[in-house]
Amino acid sequence: MSAATGVVSAFDRSVGLGEVSTADGQRYPFHCIEIADGTRDIEVGTPVTFELLGKLGRYEAARITKV
């Protein structure tokens, strides 16, 4: 699947969960282990590229890379 682009719209460091929003208004959850640089931390507002991963009947952001 090709990479999508978006912005980190939410991230809770204490639980490691966040959300990426795309320009067309779609929102995709992610877990901090999907941040490609291995830091497990990302700032809200960071532009990113990511891949969509079908998991448990929904899509999640995976392989998140800061732009």
C-alpha positions in Angstrom: 0.0 0.0 0.0 1.3 3.5 -0.8 2.1 6.0 1.9 -0.5 8.5 3.1 0.1 11.9 4.6 -1.3 13.6 7.6 -0.7 15.4 10.9 -0.5 14.0 14.4 -3.8 15.3 15.9 -3.5 13.6 19.3 -0.9 11.8 21.3 -1.1 10.6 25.0 2.4 9.8 26.2 1.2 8.1 29.3 -0.5 5.3 27.3 1.4 5.6 24.0 -1.7 6.1 21.9 -2.3 8.7 19.3 -4.2 9.7 16.2 -3.3 10.9 12.7 -5.7 13.1 10.7 -5.6 13.4 7.0 -6.5 16.4 4.8 -9.8 14.8 3.9 -10.8 14.5 7.6 -10.1 10.8 8.1 -8.6 9.9 11.5 -6.5 6.8 12.1 -5.4 5.6 15.6 -1.8 4.4 16.2 0.3 3.0 19.0 3.7 4.5 19.8 5.5 1.3 18.5 4.4 2.4 15.0 6.7 5.5 15.1 9.4 4.5 12.6 12.3 6.3 14.3 11.9 4.2 17.4 11.5 7.2 19.8 8.0 6.1 20.9 7.2 9.9 21.2 5.8 12.4 18.7 4.5 16.0 19.1 0.9 16.9 18.2 1.0 18.9 15.0 3.9 17.0 13.4 3.4 16.3 9.7 3.9 12.6 8.9 3.7 9.9 6.2 2.2 6.6 7.2 0.8 3.3 5.9 -2.7 2.0 6.6 -2.9 -1.3 8.4 -6.2 -3.2 8.6 -6.4 -4.5 12.2 -9.4 -5.9 14.1 -11.9 -4.6 11.5 -10.6 -1.1 11.3 -7.6 0.8 9.8 -4.7 2.0 11.9 -1.7 4.2 11.0 1.5 2.2 10.8 5.2 2.9 10.0 4.7 6.6 10.9 7.6 8.8 9.6 8.1 12.5 10.4 8.2 14.7 7.3 
